[in-house]
């Protein structure tokens, strides 16, 4: 299959399907009654979707050259390629956090999660830089990762995967408007994977007796929140479309939209109804966000970028 459709299937659909296949055996079947197994599988599958899309868009050498020198390789490491390294770390850290949380009580699990999120946010702000990076920008990057994780864990809850579909879909749209098509397909793959895994989780809940809920806490929230924060920061750093600076952080924090209908969600008669209300708030905010960005672009009133210089300056390193 050639052309745009074949390309989209290769870099978006295939990674998403592989991620769903990786999570499905745990989501549908007896393992669905084990919270740690569900959290491990979903966290790993989400990170895997992004990593596979990265490899299919570029190649495996783009990952390998970040660890070792490749003989005869003349291609430089661009700064955004470190997102693949982040995905690898998250693919290991997410399941590891789920295992650690399973060995202690609920209160201790919260401390483990808070510690892991704090460390991840600190490392994200310290080690991963994109063009136009400033000290304030790096602090914002780390804070966005932490806050996005909180949004998925505390506010999205059972709607985390559906809200991830919305968040990464919105980020994909912004990345396309910002002229970063390569990273756009990776965000789209993660969005599609979130949707597919959410569907598998819904089916599994119907087919399994006493299933555990798939929520946004622990390893799942860690993977989603850190990737959302890093994608938003990368989009802001590489933006060639002069999009409003605030839109990137706002997109990563869309999970907080679940708060809009929090009262209706708490009073909902079923888990499915509660999830619907949590997703509806984020979806409405996403529509407003994309509408505002589109209007600003159409009116020629987009905010000036943080640095009026060439956005491709400093892409290597």
Beta strands, then each sheet from edge to edge (+ up, - down):
end
